[in-house]
Amino acid sequence: MRYFWTFFWVFVLVQMLSYVVSSMTEGGVFNFQSGAIVSVGIFILIVIATAVLPNDPVEKH
């Protein structure tokens, strides 16, 4: 379930960012497909990062 919510929020936020950036550029057009592709890529990076990074606390020497 956490993967679903992670993908949901990544998808929503990337689509919002894509819309805002395309609106700010001269003659920019909102492209849903490119935002969807970027959101899948970011989701994969987040899943890989959480698998690689350790979750244990660091001991002080």
C-alpha positions as CSV (number, residue, x, y, z in Angstrom):
1,M,0.0,0.0,0.0
2,R,2.9,2.4,0.7
3,Y,4.0,2.0,-3.0
4,F,0.6,2.9,-4.2
5,W,0.5,6.1,-2.1
6,T,4.1,6.9,-3.0
7,F,3.3,6.6,-6.7
8,F,0.1,8.6,-6.3
9,W,1.8,11.6,-4.7
10,V,4.7,11.5,-7.0
11,F,2.3,11.4,-10.0
12,V,0.2,14.3,-8.7
13,L,3.1,16.5,-7.7
14,V,5.0,15.9,-11.0
15,Q,1.9,16.6,-13.0
16,M,1.4,19.8,-11.1
17,L,5.0,20.8,-11.6
18,S,4.8,20.1,-15.3
19,Y,1.6,22.2,-15.6
20,V,3.1,25.1,-13.8
21,V,6.4,25.1,-15.7
22,S,4.7,24.8,-19.0
23,S,2.4,27.7,-18.1
24,M,5.4,29.9,-17.2
25,T,7.2,29.3,-20.5
26,E,6.4,31.3,-23.6
27,G,4.1,29.3,-25.8
28,G,4.4,26.2,-23.5
29,V,1.8,23.5,-23.8
30,F,1.0,21.1,-21.0
31,N,1.9,17.5,-22.0
32,F,0.3,14.9,-19.7
33,Q,2.4,12.0,-21.2
34,S,5.7,13.6,-20.5
35,G,4.7,14.2,-16.9
36,A,3.5,10.6,-16.5
37,I,6.9,9.3,-17.8
38,V,8.9,11.5,-15.5
39,S,6.7,10.5,-12.5
40,V,7.4,6.8,-13.2
41,G,11.1,7.5,-13.4
42,I,11.1,9.5,-10.1
43,F,9.0,6.7,-8.4
44,I,11.6,4.1,-9.5
45,L,14.4,6.3,-8.1
46,I,12.6,6.7,-4.8
47,V,12.1,2.9,-4.5
48,I,15.7,2.2,-5.3
49,A,16.9,4.9,-2.8
50,T,14.8,3.5,0.0
51,A,16.1,0.0,-0.6
52,V,19.8,1.1,-0.7
53,L,19.9,3.5,2.2
54,P,20.3,2.0,5.6
55,N,17.5,2.4,8.1
56,D,19.6,1.7,11.3
57,P,20.7,4.5,13.5
58,V,24.4,5.6,13.3
59,E,26.5,4.8,16.3
60,K,28.8,7.6,17.6
61,H,32.4,6.5,18.4
